[in-house]
Amino acid sequence: MKRKHWVIGSLVGAIIVFAWQGLSWMAIGIHDKQMKYTPAQDEIMDLLNSKITEEGLYSMPSAATKKEMEEKAKEMEGKPWASIIYHKEYHMDIAMRTTRALLVDLFLVVSLIYLFTRGGAVPIPRRVFSGSVAWGLAFFIAGQYMGHVWFDLPWHMIMGDLIDNVVSWSLCGIWLGWWLNRK
């Protein structure tokens, strides 16, 4: 396969995946139910700002040492708990995030094309499509779904990510199935 074929296939595939992700978050509303609202947010944020000094993921209740956490885990059974991702500052500038996301998508599409074209054979379009869908599902299962398994992330938090992975990589698979088989 020619370098030009790889470059165009990868760029267009990355733009397809990136565009779907953007549409799903900003225009279609697939992720609208992902984050909940509480009218007590100002009081909660005031309390967090006064008690937390370092950015990070906090699981509550927790303990300072592993041994103390093992003891606390017994007390926690059946009681409420929370995970909080805390940041000291909010930044609206999304240029770097957008650039990084597009570069990640580009890397993933290049990797997918590499897997499909190893050995020099031209992949069958339906295999490209099904392989692309499997690629997207693998990312979801290894990422967000494992968060559901280990940290009880609710389905409303990860359902949009499942839709994103299936749709974006299906669209990319349709594109690559056609592009890689052009004469």
KOLRO-539845 format. One line per 3 residues: number of its first residue (from 1); for each residue x, y, z of N, C-alpha, C, O. Coordinates in pm, 1 decimal. Example, Ala and Ser with C-alpha at 12.3 -4.5 7.8 and 13.67 -1.06 7.14 Angstrom:
1) 1319.0/-569.0/780.0/1230.0/-450.0/780.0/1320.0/-330.0/780.0/1423.6/-331.9/846.5; 1285.0/-225.0/708.0/1367.0/-106.0/714.0/1290.0/3.0/787.0/1340.9/113.8/803.9
***
This chain:
1) 84.1/-116.3/0.0/0.0/0.0/0.0/89.3/123.6/0.0/189.6/129.6/71.1; 51.3/220.6/-80.1/131.0/341.9/-93.1/116.3/430.3/29.7/14.0/429.1/98.1; 222.5/507.8/55.8/223.5/599.9/169.6/106.5/698.2/159.9/43.3/729.3/260.9
4) 77.4/747.1/39.8/-32.7/841.4/19.1/-165.5/779.3/64.0/-250.0/846.5/123.2; -181.9/651.3/35.0/-303.0/578.9/74.7/-317.0/577.9/227.1/-424.9/603.2/280.8; -206.9/548.6/295.3/-205.1/546.4/442.8/-238.5/683.6/499.3/-322.4/696.8/588.5
7) -171.6/785.8/446.2/-187.6/921.4/499.4/-331.6/968.6/482.6/-392.6/1015.2/578.8; -385.8/957.5/363.8/-522.8/1003.3/339.2/-622.0/919.2/419.5/-713.4/973.3/481.8; -604.2/788.4/418.2/-693.3/700.8/494.8/-692.6/733.8/642.8/-797.5/737.6/707.1
10) -574.3/757.6/696.2/-560.9/788.9/838.6/-620.0/924.8/872.7/-693.4/937.8/970.7; -588.7/1025.8/792.7/-640.4/1160.3/820.2/-792.5/1165.5/813.5/-857.6/1219.5/902.9; -848.1/1109.4/707.6/-994.5/1111.6/693.9/-1058.8/1027.2/803.7/-1159.9/1067.6/861.3
13) -1001.8/910.8/833.2/-1055.8/827.1/941.0/-1053.1/898.3/1074.4/-1150.4/892.3/1149.5; -941.8/966.8/1105.9/-930.8/1040.6/1231.9/-1031.9/1154.1/1237.0/-1092.1/1178.5/1341.6; -1051.1/1223.2/1126.4/-1149.4/1332.3/1122.2/-1290.4/1277.9/1142.7/-1371.5/1341.4/1210.0
16) -1320.8/1161.3/1085.6/-1452.9/1099.9/1104.9/-1476.7/1068.7/1252.8/-1581.2/1103.3/1308.0; -1379.7/1003.3/1316.1/-1393.3/968.2/1458.4/-1404.2/1095.2/1542.7/-1491.4/1105.6/1629.0; -1316.1/1190.7/1517.7/-1314.1/1316.6/1592.6/-1444.8/1394.5/1573.0/-1500.9/1447.2/1669.1
19) -1492.3/1401.3/1449.4/-1616.2/1475.1/1420.4/-1734.8/1412.5/1492.9/-1817.5/1483.6/1550.0; -1743.3/1278.7/1490.6/-1853.2/1214.5/1563.0/-1845.3/1246.6/1712.6/-1946.5/1278.4/1775.1; -1726.8/1238.2/1768.6/-1711.4/1267.7/1911.4/-1756.6/1410.3/1941.6/-1825.8/1433.8/2040.7
22) -1718.5/1503.6/1858.3/-1759.8/1642.3/1877.5/-1910.2/1658.6/1866.5/-1971.8/1725.3/1949.6; -1969.8/1598.4/1764.8/-2115.4/1606.5/1748.1/-2189.3/1544.4/1865.9/-2289.0/1598.9/1913.3; -2140.3/1431.0/1912.5/-2211.8/1361.4/2019.8/-2209.3/1440.5/2149.6/-2305.3/1436.1/2226.6
25) -2100.6/1513.0/2174.9/-2089.5/1593.3/2297.0/-2156.0/1729.2/2283.3/-2221.7/1775.0/2376.8; -2140.2/1794.6/2168.6/-2182.4/1934.3/2157.6/-2315.5/1956.5/2087.0/-2381.8/2056.8/2113.7; -2356.5/1867.9/1999.0/-2475.4/1895.9/1918.5/-2589.2/1795.4/1938.0/-2705.2/1835.0/1948.6
28) -2557.4/1668.2/1942.7/-2662.1/1565.5/1945.9/-2715.7/1542.3/2086.6/-2832.3/1506.0/2102.4; -2633.8/1562.3/2188.0/-2678.3/1547.3/2326.4/-2667.8/1406.8/2383.0/-2734.1/1374.9/2481.6; -2586.2/1323.1/2322.7/-2572.5/1184.8/2369.7/-2520.1/1178.8/2513.2/-2552.2/1086.1/2587.5
31) -2440.3/1276.8/2551.4/-2378.6/1276.2/2684.7/-2450.6/1366.3/2785.3/-2399.8/1388.7/2895.2; -2567.2/1417.5/2749.5/-2637.8/1512.5/2836.6/-2667.4/1457.7/2975.4/-2666.8/1533.6/3072.3; -2693.1/1329.3/2987.1/-2727.3/1270.2/3117.2/-2605.3/1216.5/3191.2/-2618.2/1157.1/3298.3
34) -2488.1/1237.3/3134.5/-2366.9/1179.3/3191.0/-2331.5/1238.8/3327.3/-2288.1/1166.9/3417.3; -2349.7/1367.6/3342.3/-2314.9/1433.4/3468.4/-2441.6/1487.9/3533.3/-2525.3/1549.4/3467.2; -2454.0/1465.1/3660.3/-2572.6/1507.5/3735.8/-2554.0/1648.8/3791.5/-2442.1/1698.2/3805.2
37) -2665.5/1710.8/3822.5/-2668.0/1844.7/3882.6/-2726.7/1834.4/4022.8/-2818.9/1756.4/4046.9; -2673.3/1912.8/4114.1/-2732.4/1924.6/4246.3/-2747.9/2072.8/4279.0/-2654.9/2150.4/4256.9; -2861.6/2112.8/4330.2/-2878.3/2254.1/4368.2/-2787.4/2293.7/4484.8/-2773.0/2412.6/4513.3
40) -2727.2/2198.2/4551.3/-2636.6/2227.1/4663.4/-2491.8/2243.8/4617.5/-2400.0/2241.0/4699.5; -2471.1/2261.0/4486.9/-2334.6/2262.9/4434.4/-2248.7/2375.4/4492.5/-2129.8/2354.3/4516.2; -2304.4/2492.3/4515.7/-2223.6/2602.5/4569.8/-2171.2/2569.8/4709.1/-2054.3/2593.9/4739.1
43) -2257.4/2515.0/4793.8/-2214.6/2477.7/4929.1/-2112.0/2364.5/4925.6/-2014.6/2365.5/5000.9; -2134.6/2267.2/4837.6/-2041.0/2154.8/4825.3/-1905.3/2204.3/4776.4/-1801.6/2164.9/4829.8; -1905.8/2291.3/4674.0/-1779.3/2344.3/4621.8/-1707.3/2428.3/4727.1/-1585.0/2420.8/4738.7
46) -1781.7/2508.2/4804.2/-1718.8/2587.4/4911.4/-1649.9/2495.6/5012.1/-1537.6/2521.7/5055.1; -1718.5/2388.5/5048.6/-1661.2/2293.9/5144.3/-1537.6/2224.6/5085.9/-1435.0/2213.2/5153.0; -1547.5/2178.1/4960.3/-1432.8/2112.9/4896.2/-1314.4/2209.1/4887.2/-1201.2/2171.2/4917.1
49) -1339.9/2332.4/4846.4/-1232.5/2430.9/4833.6/-1164.3/2459.5/4966.7/-1044.7/2488.2/4970.8; -1239.5/2451.6/5073.8/-1179.4/2479.8/5204.6/-1107.7/2358.9/5264.6/-1025.2/2375.0/5354.5; -1137.7/2238.7/5216.7/-1081.4/2117.6/5277.4/-980.0/2044.0/5190.9/-895.9/1971.2/5243.4
52) -986.5/2061.6/5059.3/-896.4/1988.8/4969.9/-790.8/2085.3/4917.1/-823.1/2193.1/4867.3; -666.0/2045.8/4928.5/-556.7/2133.0/4884.5/-487.7/2083.9/4757.9/-409.9/2157.6/4697.4; -515.1/1961.1/4717.6/-443.0/1901.8/4605.5/-541.1/1846.5/4502.5/-640.4/1783.0/4538.0
55) -512.4/1871.3/4374.3/-594.9/1814.4/4268.1/-584.2/1663.2/4270.4/-480.1/1607.8/4305.7; -692.7/1596.6/4232.4/-687.0/1452.0/4223.3/-822.8/1387.5/4234.8/-925.2/1455.1/4244.5; -821.9/1255.5/4233.5/-941.7/1174.0/4249.8/-948.6/1131.1/4395.2/-854.4/1072.4/4448.4
58) -1059.7/1160.4/4458.0/-1079.4/1126.1/4598.2/-1195.3/1027.1/4608.2/-1300.9/1047.1/4548.1; -1174.5/922.5/4683.5/-1279.1/826.4/4713.6/-1312.6/843.6/4860.9/-1224.1/842.2/4946.5; -1441.2/859.9/4889.4/-1482.6/887.1/5027.8/-1597.3/796.2/5068.2/-1690.4/777.0/4990.0
61) -1593.3/741.0/5185.9/-1486.8/752.6/5284.9/-1366.5/668.8/5243.2/-1378.3/570.8/5169.6; -1252.0/710.3/5292.2/-1126.6/642.7/5263.6/-1040.6/646.2/5389.9/-1088.9/681.6/5497.5; -916.0/610.1/5376.7/-825.0/611.0/5491.4/-684.4/642.2/5442.0/-655.1/631.3/5323.0
64) -599.2/680.6/5534.0/-462.8/722.1/5499.3/-373.2/605.9/5459.0/-282.2/624.1/5378.2; -397.0/485.5/5514.1/-311.6/370.7/5482.8/-396.5/255.4/5431.1/-518.1/252.2/5449.9; -330.6/162.1/5366.3/-400.1/44.6/5312.7/-462.5/-37.7/5425.1/-574.6/-86.6/5411.6
67) -391.2/-52.5/5534.1/-442.4/-129.6/5648.0/-568.3/-64.1/5705.5/-667.3/-131.8/5733.4; -563.2/68.0/5722.6/-681.0/139.7/5772.8/-797.7/129.3/5673.9/-913.6/120.9/5714.4; -766.0/130.1/5544.7/-871.1/118.8/5443.3/-937.2/-18.2/5448.3/-1058.6/-28.6/5430.8
70) -860.5/-121.9/5471.7/-917.9/-256.2/5482.6/-1015.7/-262.9/5600.2/-1121.2/-325.5/5589.9; -980.7/-199.0/5710.6/-1070.4/-195.5/5826.2/-1194.4/-111.0/5796.6/-1305.9/-148.9/5832.4; -1174.4/2.7/5731.7/-1285.0/92.5/5699.3/-1382.1/27.4/5600.9/-1502.6/51.9/5606.9
73) -1329.8/-55.5/5510.5/-1414.4/-120.3/5410.8/-1524.3/-203.5/5477.3/-1636.0/-211.0/5426.1; -1493.7/-264.4/5588.2/-1593.9/-343.5/5661.1/-1704.8/-253.6/5713.6/-1821.8/-291.6/5710.6; -1669.5/-135.2/5761.7/-1768.7/-39.7/5813.7/-1854.2/19.4/5701.9/-1969.5/56.0/5724.8
76) -1798.7/29.0/5581.5/-1865.6/96.0/5470.2/-1977.5/12.3/5408.2/-2067.7/68.4/5346.0; -1974.2/-116.4/5423.1/-2070.2/-204.6/5356.3/-2213.1/-151.9/5372.5/-2262.2/-133.3/5483.8; -2278.0/-128.4/5258.3/-2416.8/-84.6/5257.7/-2437.9/63.9/5283.8/-2552.3/108.7/5291.4
79) -2331.0/141.2/5297.5/-2341.6/284.0/5327.3/-2304.7/366.9/5203.4/-2241.0/315.8/5111.4; -2344.5/494.2/5201.2/-2310.6/581.1/5087.3/-2160.4/605.0/5074.7/-2086.9/601.3/5173.5; -2116.5/629.5/4951.9/-1978.0/663.6/4926.0/-1973.1/751.5/4802.6/-2072.0/760.7/4729.9
82) -1860.7/816.2/4777.2/-1850.1/907.4/4663.1/-1709.7/906.4/4605.1/-1611.6/880.9/4674.9; -1702.9/934.5/4477.1/-1576.5/962.4/4408.8/-1583.9/1106.9/4361.3/-1683.5/1149.4/4302.9; -1478.3/1180.7/4386.7/-1474.5/1321.3/4347.9/-1345.7/1346.1/4271.6/-1237.4/1312.4/4319.6
85) -1356.3/1404.3/4154.0/-1238.5/1449.8/4081.1/-1231.9/1599.9/4105.7/-1319.7/1675.0/4063.2; -1127.9/1642.0/4173.9/-1117.9/1781.3/4216.2/-1008.4/1854.4/4139.8/-896.4/1805.1/4126.7; -1042.3/1972.1/4090.0/-945.9/2059.9/4022.7/-949.9/2196.1/4090.0/-1057.1/2244.5/4126.3
88) -835.5/2257.2/4106.5/-825.8/2389.3/4169.1/-874.9/2500.5/4077.0/-924.8/2602.4/4124.8; -861.6/2482.4/3944.9/-898.6/2587.1/3849.9/-967.8/2526.3/3728.6/-934.7/2416.1/3684.7; -1064.8/2600.8/3675.4/-1132.4/2563.0/3551.7/-1075.1/2648.0/3439.9/-1058.8/2769.0/3455.5
91) -1044.4/2585.2/3326.8/-991.3/2657.8/3211.7/-1078.7/2628.3/3089.9/-1096.6/2512.3/3052.8; -1132.5/2732.2/3028.3/-1222.4/2718.9/2914.7/-1147.2/2689.6/2784.3/-1206.3/2635.1/2691.1; -1019.6/2724.3/2775.8/-942.0/2706.3/2654.1/-936.2/2558.8/2615.6/-880.0/2476.4/2687.7
94) -995.1/2527.3/2501.2/-997.4/2386.4/2460.1/-906.6/2356.9/2341.1/-910.5/2246.4/2287.0; -825.6/2453.0/2299.7/-740.8/2431.7/2182.1/-645.6/2313.8/2201.2/-634.2/2229.3/2112.5; -577.8/2306.8/2314.4/-483.0/2197.7/2337.5/-556.8/2065.1/2353.2/-509.7/1962.7/2303.9
97) -670.9/2065.1/2420.6/-748.2/1941.3/2436.2/-794.7/1889.8/2300.3/-789.3/1769.9/2273.1; -840.3/1981.6/2215.3/-887.1/1945.6/2081.5/-772.9/1887.0/1999.5/-789.2/1784.8/1932.9; -658.2/1951.9/2004.9/-540.8/1904.2/1931.4/-500.1/1765.0/1979.0/-474.9/1675.6/1898.2
100) -494.0/1747.6/2110.5/-455.3/1616.8/2164.8/-556.2/1508.6/2125.5/-517.3/1397.3/2090.1; -685.2/1541.0/2131.5/-787.8/1442.6/2095.7/-774.8/1401.4/1949.0/-784.3/1283.0/1916.7; -753.2/1498.3/1860.9/-736.9/1466.5/1719.0/-611.6/1382.8/1695.1/-613.4/1290.7/1613.4
103) -504.2/1413.6/1764.7/-380.6/1334.4/1750.6/-398.8/1191.4/1801.6/-345.3/1097.4/1742.8; -473.8/1174.6/1910.2/-503.0/1039.3/1960.3/-583.9/963.1/1856.5/-553.5/847.7/1826.2; -687.5/1027.5/1801.6/-768.9/961.6/1698.7/-684.9/924.1/1577.8/-702.3/816.6/1520.5
106) -593.8/1012.8/1539.0/-504.7/984.4/1425.9/-416.0/863.5/1456.4/-402.4/774.1/1372.8; -357.0/860.4/1573.2/-274.4/746.3/1612.6/-355.3/616.3/1609.1/-306.1/514.1/1561.3; -478.4/619.8/1659.2/-561.1/499.0/1662.0/-597.8/451.7/1521.7/-599.3/331.4/1495.6
109) -627.1/544.0/1431.8/-660.5/503.8/1294.7/-536.4/451.2/1222.6/-544.8/352.0/1150.1; -422.5/515.7/1241.2/-297.4/464.0/1181.6/-271.7/322.1/1232.4/-236.1/233.6/1154.6; -289.6/300.9/1361.9/-268.3/167.5/1420.3/-364.9/65.5/1362.1/-326.9/-48.4/1334.7
112) -489.1/106.2/1343.3/-589.4/16.0/1286.4/-554.1/-20.5/1142.2/-562.2/-137.4/1104.4; -515.6/77.0/1062.7/-475.7/49.1/924.1/-355.5/-44.6/922.5/-349.1/-137.0/841.5; -261.8/-20.6/1011.0/-145.0/-108.6/1019.7/-188.0/-253.2/1045.2/-139.0/-345.4/979.9
115) -278.8/-272.4/1139.1/-325.2/-408.6/1168.8/-395.3/-472.3/1049.0/-377.3/-591.0/1021.6; -474.8/-393.0/978.2/-547.1/-446.3/863.0/-456.5/-480.3/745.7/-486.7/-572.1/669.4; -346.8/-408.6/729.8/-265.0/-424.4/609.2/-134.8/-499.6/632.7/-51.0/-507.5/542.9
118) -116.8/-554.6/751.6/5.0/-633.5/776.1/14.1/-746.4/674.8/-86.4/-809.4/642.1; 130.2/-770.9/627.0/149.9/-878.7/530.0/121.9/-835.0/387.4/138.7/-914.4/294.8; 79.5/-710.0/367.0/60.7/-657.4/232.4/-71.5/-690.3/166.6/-97.9/-641.9/56.6
121) -155.0/-770.1/229.0/-282.9/-805.3/167.9/-382.8/-690.2/183.3/-378.8/-615.8/281.3; -471.2/-677.2/86.1/-578.6/-578.2/94.1/-692.4/-641.9/173.2/-743.1/-747.3/134.7; -733.3/-578.6/284.0/-837.0/-638.7/367.6/-975.5/-632.5/302.7/-1007.1/-537.8/230.6
124) -1056.1/-733.1/328.8/-1193.3/-739.4/278.6/-1275.8/-632.6/350.9/-1264.8/-620.9/473.0; -1358.9/-553.3/279.3/-1433.7/-443.6/342.0/-1514.4/-483.2/465.8/-1514.4/-409.9/564.7; -1582.0/-595.9/462.1/-1663.3/-634.1/579.1/-1575.1/-666.6/700.2/-1616.6/-646.9/814.4
127) -1454.1/-716.3/675.2/-1359.9/-741.1/785.6/-1306.6/-609.4/841.8/-1285.0/-596.6/962.3; -1285.9/-512.9/754.3/-1243.1/-380.6/800.6/-1352.7/-320.5/887.9/-1324.8/-266.6/995.0; -1476.9/-329.8/842.3/-1588.4/-275.2/919.7/-1600.5/-345.8/1055.5/-1604.3/-280.1/1159.5
130) -1606.4/-478.3/1054.3/-1623.5/-550.9/1180.5/-1501.8/-533.3/1270.7/-1516.5/-525.6/1392.7; -1382.1/-526.7/1212.9/-1262.2/-502.6/1291.8/-1262.5/-363.6/1354.4/-1216.7/-346.3/1467.4; -1313.0/-266.0/1282.9/-1321.8/-130.0/1336.2/-1421.4/-122.6/1451.3/-1394.8/-58.0/1552.7
133) -1535.2/-188.1/1436.0/-1634.3/-190.6/1544.0/-1574.7/-261.1/1666.1/-1590.0/-213.5/1778.6; -1507.5/-373.3/1644.8/-1444.0/-445.6/1755.5/-1338.2/-357.7/1823.2/-1323.6/-360.9/1945.4; -1265.1/-280.1/1744.5/-1163.6/-187.0/1795.1/-1229.7/-87.5/1891.8/-1181.3/-66.6/2003.0
136) -1339.8/-27.2/1848.4/-1411.2/68.5/1932.5/-1468.7/4.3/2057.7/-1461.7/62.0/2166.2; -1525.6/-114.7/2043.4/-1580.5/-185.0/2160.1/-1470.1/-222.5/2259.4/-1490.9/-217.5/2380.6; -1353.6/-259.5/2208.0/-1242.7/-294.2/2296.9/-1201.7/-174.2/2382.0/-1173.9/-188.7/2501.0
139) -1197.9/-55.4/2320.8/-1164.4/64.6/2398.6/-1268.5/89.9/2506.8/-1233.7/122.8/2620.2; -1395.6/74.8/2472.5/-1502.2/96.7/2571.0/-1492.6/-5.0/2685.0/-1499.4/31.7/2802.3; -1477.0/-131.0/2650.2/-1473.3/-236.5/2752.4/-1351.8/-220.1/2843.8/-1363.1/-234.1/2965.6
142) -1235.8/-190.5/2784.9/-1114.4/-176.3/2865.7/-1113.5/-46.9/2946.7/-1042.4/-37.8/3046.8; -1190.0/51.7/2906.0/-1191.3/180.7/2973.8/-1314.4/201.2/3059.9/-1315.8/165.9/3177.8; -1417.0/258.3/3000.5/-1535.6/296.7/3076.2/-1607.5/177.5/3139.1/-1653.7/186.5/3252.8
145) -1617.4/66.9/3067.0/-1687.9/-47.6/3126.0/-1613.5/-102.9/3247.4/-1676.1/-144.7/3344.8; -1480.8/-103.3/3242.0/-1404.8/-148.0/3359.4/-1425.9/-52.6/3476.7/-1422.1/-94.8/3592.3; -1448.3/75.6/3448.0/-1485.6/170.0/3552.5/-1619.3/132.9/3614.2/-1640.2/150.1/3734.3
148) -1709.7/82.0/3531.5/-1839.8/34.3/3580.1/-1820.2/-89.6/3668.5/-1883.0/-103.2/3773.5; -1732.7/-178.5/3624.2/-1707.7/-301.9/3698.5/-1642.9/-273.5/3833.9/-1689.7/-323.1/3936.4; -1535.9/-194.3/3835.3/-1457.1/-176.0/3956.7/-1502.9/-60.5/4045.1/-1487.1/-66.0/4167.1
151) -1559.4/44.0/3984.9/-1594.1/162.8/4063.1/-1743.0/194.6/4059.2/-1785.2/303.1/4099.3; -1822.5/99.1/4010.4/-1967.6/115.4/4005.1/-2011.4/240.8/3930.3/-2112.2/301.4/3966.6; -1937.6/281.2/3825.9/-1983.7/393.8/3746.0/-2122.2/359.2/3693.0/-2140.2/253.2/3633.0
154) -2218.9/445.4/3713.6/-2354.4/414.4/3667.9/-2365.3/413.0/3515.5/-2287.6/478.5/3446.1; -2462.5/337.9/3464.7/-2479.7/326.0/3319.6/-2502.6/460.5/3254.5/-2457.6/482.6/3142.1; -2572.5/552.5/3323.1/-2595.8/682.9/3259.5/-2464.7/757.4/3233.9/-2459.5/845.8/3148.4
157) -2359.4/722.5/3307.2/-2228.5/784.7/3287.1/-2152.5/726.7/3168.5/-2073.4/796.9/3105.5; -2175.2/601.5/3137.8/-2093.0/537.6/3034.5/-2169.4/503.5/2906.4/-2108.1/465.9/2806.5; -2301.0/516.0/2908.0/-2380.7/480.1/2789.9/-2342.0/565.2/2668.7/-2330.8/512.9/2557.9
160) -2321.6/694.6/2688.6/-2280.7/780.7/2577.5/-2147.1/739.3/2519.3/-2126.2/748.2/2398.4; -2056.6/693.9/2605.0/-1925.9/647.7/2557.4/-1938.4/519.9/2475.1/-1866.1/501.3/2377.3; -2029.5/432.3/2514.4/-2054.8/311.4/2435.2/-2106.6/349.7/2296.5/-2059.1/298.5/2195.2
163) -2204.1/439.7/2293.4/-2259.6/485.3/2164.6/-2149.6/550.1/2081.0/-2137.1/521.9/1961.9; -2069.7/637.2/2143.5/-1959.9/702.8/2070.9/-1865.1/601.6/2008.4/-1830.3/613.6/1891.0; -1823.7/503.2/2084.7/-1727.4/405.5/2032.9/-1786.0/322.7/1920.0/-1718.5/298.5/1820.0
166) -1909.4/279.0/1934.0/-1970.0/196.8/1828.2/-1992.8/280.3/1702.4/-1956.7/237.5/1592.8; -2051.7/397.7/1716.4/-2084.4/478.6/1598.3/-1958.2/531.7/1530.2/-1943.2/517.8/1408.8; -1867.5/592.4/1607.2/-1750.3/653.6/1543.8/-1663.4/549.8/1473.0/-1615.2/573.8/1362.3
169) -1643.6/435.1/1536.6/-1558.6/334.4/1473.7/-1632.2/258.0/1365.2/-1567.8/202.4/1276.2; -1764.8/253.0/1369.2/-1841.6/197.3/1256.2/-1827.0/287.2/1133.9/-1802.2/239.4/1023.2; -1842.9/418.9/1155.1/-1826.9/513.1/1043.8/-1685.2/507.1/987.8/-1665.6/508.6/866.2
172) -1587.3/500.3/1076.5/-1448.3/488.5/1032.3/-1428.9/357.1/955.9/-1358.9/354.3/854.7; -1490.2/249.1/1003.5/-1479.7/119.5/935.2/-1541.2/121.6/795.9/-1488.0/60.1/703.4; -1652.8/191.8/780.4/-1713.7/206.1/647.1/-1616.7/279.7/554.7/-1592.9/237.7/441.5
175) -1561.1/390.0/605.0/-1464.5/467.2/525.6/-1343.7/382.8/488.1/-1307.6/374.3/370.7; -1280.8/320.0/587.7/-1159.7/243.2/560.4/-1187.9/122.5/472.2/-1105.7/87.7/387.5; -1303.4/57.8/490.7/-1338.0/-56.7/406.2/-1343.4/-16.1/258.7/-1299.5/-90.2/170.7
178) -1397.2/100.8/234.2/-1403.7/150.5/96.4/-1265.6/199.1/51.3/-1218.7/161.8/-56.2; -1200.7/282.1/133.1/-1073.7/345.3/93.1/-963.5/242.6/71.0/-890.6/250.7/-27.9; -950.7/148.2/159.8/-841.6/50.8/146.6/-862.8/-45.0/31.7/-769.5/-115.1/-7.6
181) -983.4/-50.2/-23.6/-1012.6/-141.1/-134.9/-1029.6/-69.4/-267.7/-1073.8/-129.6/-365.5; -995.4/57.3/-272.2/-1002.6/131.4/-398.9/-897.1/79.0/-492.8/-787.6/41.6/-450.9; -929.6/76.7/-615.8/-834.3/31.5/-717.9/-759.7/150.1/-774.1/-674.7/133.8/-861.6
***
